[in-house]
Amino acid sequence: MTEFVLVPGAWLGSSAWDEVAERLRAAGHGAHPLTLTGVAERGGEEPAGQQAHVRDIVSAVEDADLRDVVLVGHSYSGIPVGQAAGRIGDRLARVVFVDANVPVEGGSFVTSFPGGGEVAEAVTAGGGFWAPPGPEDLDGQGLTPEQTARLLAGATPHPGASLTEPAALPRPLEALPATYIKCLLDWPEPSGTVAELLTGDTWELVEMDTGHWPMFSQPDELVRILLDAAAG
């Protein structure tokens, strides 16, 4: 049995994975959706930095004594997931980056994201938080009106410190067994950093014909890809 630890991207809590987690459990696997510190139902806690999110993920694995772990990071959370993967030792089976940012030693979300300067300005304007998207930001992402409404209902301001704190990689990303899922409606090509990692022997690319939030728009296809990744 594989244990899937599911980490949502910016603004979202564990409920973003409800449909995916239900299907993984029905297939006989463990599913552990996380809400990171300072987001969603944990939004009343102190503003969290990126390393707090790394600790959230590592603690979820170690406190439950999970083995044969597939860490799944969506969007922003690829950055803490990529670091946590190097800290859980032989518990790790694979990492899956879902249309995700990846950590760069000493870099942050705002330094690696193409619109990072605008994000930093938005965080300042938001009093230290990145405001969640509006309906117009989800246009063209393959979402039904119902899926859009559900996504927006669960979105809360994201702690800005997690977007500016630098990454610290305990293990080179190129050494990780990894699957990168590129969602083609969001942007058709992986970033340069990801493209370089995909030239190695341990990373594979899988494409989805959907937008940036496949756990909402195509949960069945996403689960199929996750199960294939876990099977090796």
N, C-alpha and C positions, 0 to 999 in steps of 0.2 A: 504494500500500500504506500503510495506517495503522499506526502504531506505538502499541500500547496499553501504557501503563505502569500496572501494577496494584499498588495499595498496600493492604495489609490493615489492618483495624482493630486495636484493642487486643488484646494477648496473642498475636496470630497472626503467623506468618512467611509466606514466599512460597508454601509448599506449599498454603495455603488456596485459591490460585488455580489449582491443577493442572488441574482439569477445564475451567475457563474458558479458560485459556491454550492447552490442547490444541485446543479447538474454534476459537479465534481463528486459530491457526496453520493449521488445516485449511482455513479459509476464505481463506487467502492473505495474512494480515496478520502483523505482528510482535507478539509478546507478551512483556512484560518484567516478571514478578512480582518485587516487592522484599521483602526483609526489612529492617526498620528497625533502626537501632542499638539494642542493648540488649534485643532481643526474640528469642525462638526460638533459632535456631542462633547468633545474635549476642548471646546473653544474657550471655556472659562478659565483654563489654566494659563500660566504665564506664557508670553510669546516665546516660541521655541526656535532654537537654532537647528541647523542641519544635523549636527552631531547628536542632538536629542532624538532626532528621528532615526538615526542609525541605531541608537541604543534601544529605541522602541522595537525595532525589527529584531535585533539580536536577542533581546529579552523575551520576545514572543516565542522564539525558537528554543532558547535554553530553558526558560521557566517551565515550558510544557514538555521538555526533553524530547523534542521532535527529531526524527531521523529520516533519511531519504527525502530531504527537503528540496522543493522547487520554489525558489523565491521569485515572485512575479511583481515587477514594478511598472506602474503606468506613468507616463509623462514625467513630471518633476521627480517622482519617487524613484525613477531609475537611478538618480544620484545617490540617495542613501542606501538603496538596495544594492548597488554596485559595491559600496563600501562594506555593508553588512555581510555580503557574500564571502568576503575575505576574512571575516572574523568568526565564522561558525565552523570552521575546520571541516572534518570529514562528515559532518551532518549534511553538507550541501551536496545535492545531486546535480542541480542545474539552475541557471538563472534565466528568466525570460523577461526581456525588456519590451513592454507594449507601447510602441510609438513614443519611446522614452528618451529623455536626456540621459547621458551617461556621465559619471564623474571623471574629472581630470584633476590630477594631483595639484593642489594649491588653487584650483579654480572653483568657481561657484556657478549657480544657475544663471545669474545675470551676466557673468562673463562668457558663458558658453552659448546662451540663447541668442538668436539673431536680433530679437527685439529687447535685449536685456536692459538697455538704457531706458527704454520706455517703461519697463517693469519697475526699475529702481525709482523712477519718477512717480509712478503710480503708488508704490509703497510709501514714499514720503508723503504724498498727498492723502493717503489713507491712514495716516497716523501710525505707521509701522505694519500695516497689513495690506495685502494685495486683494482688492475687491473681486468678488466672483464675477463670472461672465454674465452678460445679458443674453436674451433670446437671439439678438442679431449676431452674436459671436458664434452661435451654433448653426447658422445657416450653411447649407452645403456640406454637412457632416454626416449625411445618411441617417438622420434621426427622424422618427415619426413625431408628430406633435405630442403624443403621450410620453414618449421617451425623453423628449426635450423638457417637458414639464417635470418629470421625475428627477432628471439630472439637476435642474435649477432649484427644485425644492430642497435638495440635499446639499447644495453648495453654500459654503460660509466663507468669510474672509480668511485668507491664508497668512500665517505669520511671516512677515518679511525677513526676519533674521535667518530663516532657513534658506532663503534665496540668495543671501549675500555671504554666508559663512563658507570658507573654503573647504574643499574635500581633502581627506587624508586616506590614501589607499594602502591598506595593509597587504594587498596582493594585487599584482598587475592585472588589469582587466583582460588582457590578451591570454592570460593563463586560466581564465574561467571557462567552464563549459557553458555556452550561452546560445540562446535563440533570440534574435531581434525581429520583432513583428513591426513591419512598416505598413501603416494605414494610408492608402494611396489617395484618398479624398482630401486628407489634411495637407500633405506635401508628398510628391511622388518619389523623392530620393532621400535616403538616409543622410545625416550630417557627414561632413568630412571625417570627423573622429570615428563615427560608427563605420563608415565605408572602409577605413583603414583596418579596424578591428575585424571586419568581415573577410579580409584577405588572409587571416590566419586559419589554423587548422581546427580551432575549437569553437568558432562562432559560425552560426548559420542564419540565413535571412529567410523569412517567410512574409509574404505580402498578403494583405487583406484589402478587398475592394469595398472599403467603408471609411468612415471618418475617424476622428481622433479618440472617440469614446466607444470602442467596440464592445465593452461589457454591457453597454446599453443597446447599441444598434444591432450587433450580431453575436449574442451570447453563445448560441449553439456552435457557430464556427470558431469562436475564440476557444471554447472548451475543447473542441476537436484538436486544435493546434496545441493547446496546453498538454493534452493527453499524449499526443505524438511526441512532443518535446520530452516529456517525462519518460517515455519508452526508449528514448535514446536515438 
